[in-house]
Amino acid sequence: MKDAGRAHGSHVNDIDLTEDAILGGRIRVRQPVSGYRVNADTLLLAAAVEAPPCVRLMEAGCGVGAAMIAVLARSANTTIVGIERDQNIAALARENVALNAMSARVEIVTGDALSRDANWGVFDGVFANPPFDNEGEGRAPAVARRHAYIAEEPIDRWVAALADRLTGGAALTLIHRAAKLPDILAALEGRLGGIEILPVRPRADAPAKRVLVRARKGSRAPLRLLRGLDLHDASGAKYTPETDAILRGEAVIDWT
């Protein structure tokens, strides 16, 4: 999702790139022309992350770094460790962090975010936009987007690995397909509690296609199903005022 015009194309390591203004022009991101690009899911996830000042967060599978940069743009003195296994994309994430003058607050690690052996420690919050589909589900993505769309590991493994990275009381925040909610809830059972589910609907009269899910280490609070968010309405505007404010960085997801 782009909020402003595209800069002249460039390339790094033989990857053709564009430089785009997002979050209402608050940040700029260089990203591949082909492959997974920053979109509404990226910014909705960023807006859903609990990020009070002076906490240390982790993004699992940070891609080009747009979500974590968007989090840092609204949270003073917060630091983030971004984990990305693709070396070229991790290098691009580092460039984007520098481009937005956030190098002192971010560490990009090239590695497997699900590794149990890595010595990254624990965090005050973890967030992720994992691959949505299993092999053979839906329409096959283009080769350049395959790693971002096709899951090599089940959501259960994502939740198990990332739950271990949380300090007590800290939250794991995910965005995923609404159809995968039963799998997510099964993965959370016995690991994290205080589950909150925020449906994301294309329109008020349409079923949700996405869900934002938040759950906490050590919480015994009951599950909460929230009102949710409608992306579009009948006015003809690109987004509802509520969604537009979130995507422009003027508001965050309301978990109340």
N, C-alpha and C positions, 0 to 999 in steps of 0.2 A: 504494500500500500504506500503510495507516494503522495505527500501533501504539497509538493512544489515541483517545479520543472526539473528535468533530468539534466545533469551536467554532461559535458562532452565525454564520450566513452574513453576508456583507457584499458590497460591490461596489466596483470601481474602473473608471472609464472605461466604465461600462455593462457590465462583466463581473461576473457573480455569482461570489462566492468562498467558499471555506471556509478555515478555519485549522486545520491538522492537526498533531498531534505524531507525529514519525517517529523512526526510529533509537532505539527504546526510550525515547522522550521526551526525548532529548538535544537535539533541535532542533525548531523549529516552522516550518511552511511554509504560506503563503497561496497557494492555487492555484484555478484556475477550476473551477466545478462541471461545466461542459461543456468538453471538450477533453482534451488529454493530461494525465494526472495521475500523480503520483509512484507508482511501483510497484516490484516486486522488481527489475526490470532496472536501474532508477535506482540502487538501493542496492548491487546486485552490482557494477555498474561502479565506483561510488565505492570499494568495498572492494577492487577489483582494481588501483587506481591506486597506483603507486610514489610515495610522498610522504615522503621523509626531511625532517628539519628544514631550513628556510632555502632551499628551492628555489622556483622560479617556474614555475607550471604554466599551461596554457591548456585551457579546455573549449570545444569547438566545438559551438555550438547548445546553450547552457546552460539554455534554458527558464526555469523559475521559480527556478533556482539550487539545487535540492535536492542534486544530486550533488556539486557543488563545496563546498557548506556541510558535507556529510557528510565530505568529504575533510579540510577544515580542522578539523573537530571532533576529529580524531585526529592532527594533524600540527602541531607547534609552529613558529611563525614562517614557515610556508609562505605564499606569496601566489599568487593565481590571477587570471587575466584570463578572464572569461566573455564569449563572443561570442554574441549573439542578434539575429536580424534583425527580429523582431516587436517593434515599439516598446512596445506595451502589456505584453507578456510580459517584455521587458527591464526596464521600469519596476517590474514586480512582483518580478523578481529582485533589484533594488536594495532594495526594501522588505524582502524576506526576509533579505538580507544584514544590513541594519540591525536587523531583528527579533532576529537571533541574535548581535548585537554583534560583527560581523565586518567592518564597513565599512573599517577600516584595512588589511585584508588582501586586499580584493577590488576589482577594477575591472570593471564591466559595460560592455561596448561594444555599441552598437547597430550592427550591420553584418553583412556576409556572411562567415561563418567561412572560406569557401573562396577569398576574395579574395587574389590574389597581390600586389596593389598596396598593401594596408594596411601601415602602418608599426608593427606591433605587436612586431616583433623576433622573436627565437627563444626557446625555452623549454626547461626541464629535463624536460619531459614534457607530452604532449598527450593528452586523452581525449575520447571522443565516443560518443553513442548515436544514430547517424544513422537517418533513416527507413529502414525495412526493405524496403518493397515498391515495385516499379515499377508504373506505371500499368497497371491491368487485372489485377494479381495479387491473388488472394485476394478476400475480401469487402470491398466498398467501405466505408471508414470514414465516420463522421458528418462533416459539413462542418467542424465545429469542431475535429476531430482530423486533418483531411486533411494539413496541413502537417507533422505529426509522424510520419505513417505512410507517406505516398507520397513517394518520392524524386524530386526534380526533376533531380538529377545522379547519375550512376552512382558506385558505390563506388570505382572507379578514380580519379575526380576527387577524392573525399574524401581518399583515401590520398595522392595526389600533392600536394595542397595542404597537408595537415597534416604530411607528412614534411618539407617545406621549413621548417616552424616548429620543428624539433627541433635542439638542440645535439648535438654528437657524443656518442654513447653513450646519449642520452636515448630514452625509450620512447613509442611511440604505443600506446594501449590502447583497444580497441573492444569493444562488445557488439553482437551481431547474430544473425540467424537462422542456425541450423546449416546449413540448405540453401544459404545464400549463401557458405559457406566457400570453395568453389572460386573464386568471383569475388574474394573477399578475398585469397586466396593469389596469384592472378594479378596483382592490383593491387600487392601488396607486392614481387613479384619485381623485382629490380634496384634497388629503392628502399630497403628496410629488410631487416635480417637478424635472426638470433637469434630466429626466430618461435616463440612458445609458444602452444599452443591448449589451452584448458580447457573441455571440454564441460559443459553444464548440462542435466541430465536431469530430467524430471518425477518419475521414480522410478528405482530401480536397474535395473529390468527393462525400461525404456522407452528408445527412442532419444533422443538429445539434441535439444532444440528450439532451444536457444541455444548460442552459443559466446562465450567471452571470448578475445580475441586480443591478444597483446602482441608488438611487434617493435621493434628498436632501430636507430638511426642508426649506420651504420658497422660493425655486428656481422657476423661471419662464422660465428657459432655455428650448428650444425645445428638443424633444426626439432625441437621437442619437443612430443609429445602427452601431456598430463597425465591423471592419474586422473579428474579432473572432480568435479562436485558434484551430489548428488541433492537435489532440493527437498523431496520428501515420502517417507515410508516407510509401513509397514503398521501403525504404532502407533496411528493415528487422530489424532495431533497435526497441527497445521496445517503445520508444517515439521519436517524432521529437526533434531536438536540442533545440528549443524554449521551448517546454513543459518540457523536461528533466531538463533544467536549472531552471524552476519554481519549479518543484517537488523536486529538490535538494537544494532549498533555495538560488540559485545563481542569481535569477531574480524574479521580481514581474510581475503581470498582467499589460499590457500596455493599459491604458484607453484612449490613444490619438487616 
